[in-house]
Every structure is written in structure tokens, then in C-alpha cells.
Amino acid sequence: MKRSDGYIIEYYAIGKQVKVTAIDPETGREASIIGAPAAGKDKLAALAIRKLTYVQQKDKGE
């Protein structure tokens, strides 16, 4: 578990893939992606945060 830009980031190895979950600690809302480990933790975390941001905006109706 790691904090990135105020979000909690979790990494889980699933076979040859990695599941990355970004969690907003204020709301508890989370979003996950699955990607190749070769992409690197920073890129995978950025994608998970981007998805979380999208989900939060969608929840607000934007």
C-alpha cells in the first residue's frame, strides 16, 4: 500500500498481471485497473487515479 497524491494505492499480483486500486481516503470510493507489470508502478498508479477521478466526476453528474 502506498500513498500517491493523497490517494491510497494498492497493488495485487494476479498471475502475470497486476491489479491496482486507487482509494480516496476521504470518501472511501475506489477504482481498479488491471495492467502489465512492465508498465511500471507509477504509470499504473496514474491510470488508477485517472479512473477514480472519472468515477468521482460521474458520481457528481459532471
Contacts in CASP RR format, 6 or more apart in sequence:
PFRMAT RR
TARGET T0000
AUTHOR 0000-0000-0000
METHOD contacts of the structure
MODEL  1
MKRSDGYIIEYYAIGKQVKVTAIDPETGREASIIGAPAAGKDKLAALAIR
KLTYVQQKDKGE
1 8 0 8 1.000
1 9 0 8 1.000
1 10 0 8 1.000
2 8 0 8 1.000
2 9 0 8 1.000
2 10 0 8 1.000
2 11 0 8 1.000
2 41 0 8 1.000
2 45 0 8 1.000
3 9 0 8 1.000
4 22 0 8 1.000
4 45 0 8 1.000
4 49 0 8 1.000
5 49 0 8 1.000
6 25 0 8 1.000
7 22 0 8 1.000
7 23 0 8 1.000
7 24 0 8 1.000
7 25 0 8 1.000
7 49 0 8 1.000
7 52 0 8 1.000
8 22 0 8 1.000
8 23 0 8 1.000
8 25 0 8 1.000
9 20 0 8 1.000
9 21 0 8 1.000
9 22 0 8 1.000
9 23 0 8 1.000
9 45 0 8 1.000
9 48 0 8 1.000
9 49 0 8 1.000
10 20 0 8 1.000
10 21 0 8 1.000
10 23 0 8 1.000
11 18 0 8 1.000
11 19 0 8 1.000
11 20 0 8 1.000
11 41 0 8 1.000
11 44 0 8 1.000
12 18 0 8 1.000
12 19 0 8 1.000
12 20 0 8 1.000
12 21 0 8 1.000
13 19 0 8 1.000
13 37 0 8 1.000
14 34 0 8 1.000
16 36 0 8 1.000
16 37 0 8 1.000
17 34 0 8 1.000
17 35 0 8 1.000
17 36 0 8 1.000
17 37 0 8 1.000
18 34 0 8 1.000
18 35 0 8 1.000
18 36 0 8 1.000
18 37 0 8 1.000
18 44 0 8 1.000
19 32 0 8 1.000
19 33 0 8 1.000
19 34 0 8 1.000
19 35 0 8 1.000
20 32 0 8 1.000
20 33 0 8 1.000
20 34 0 8 1.000
20 35 0 8 1.000
20 41 0 8 1.000
20 44 0 8 1.000
20 45 0 8 1.000
20 47 0 8 1.000
20 48 0 8 1.000
21 30 0 8 1.000
21 31 0 8 1.000
21 32 0 8 1.000
21 48 0 8 1.000
22 30 0 8 1.000
22 31 0 8 1.000
22 32 0 8 1.000
22 45 0 8 1.000
22 48 0 8 1.000
22 49 0 8 1.000
22 51 0 8 1.000
22 52 0 8 1.000
23 29 0 8 1.000
23 30 0 8 1.000
23 52 0 8 1.000
24 30 0 8 1.000
24 52 0 8 1.000
24 56 0 8 1.000
27 56 0 8 1.000
29 52 0 8 1.000
29 55 0 8 1.000
29 56 0 8 1.000
29 59 0 8 1.000
30 52 0 8 1.000
31 48 0 8 1.000
31 51 0 8 1.000
31 52 0 8 1.000
31 54 0 8 1.000
31 55 0 8 1.000
32 48 0 8 1.000
32 51 0 8 1.000
33 44 0 8 1.000
33 47 0 8 1.000
33 48 0 8 1.000
33 51 0 8 1.000
35 44 0 8 1.000
END
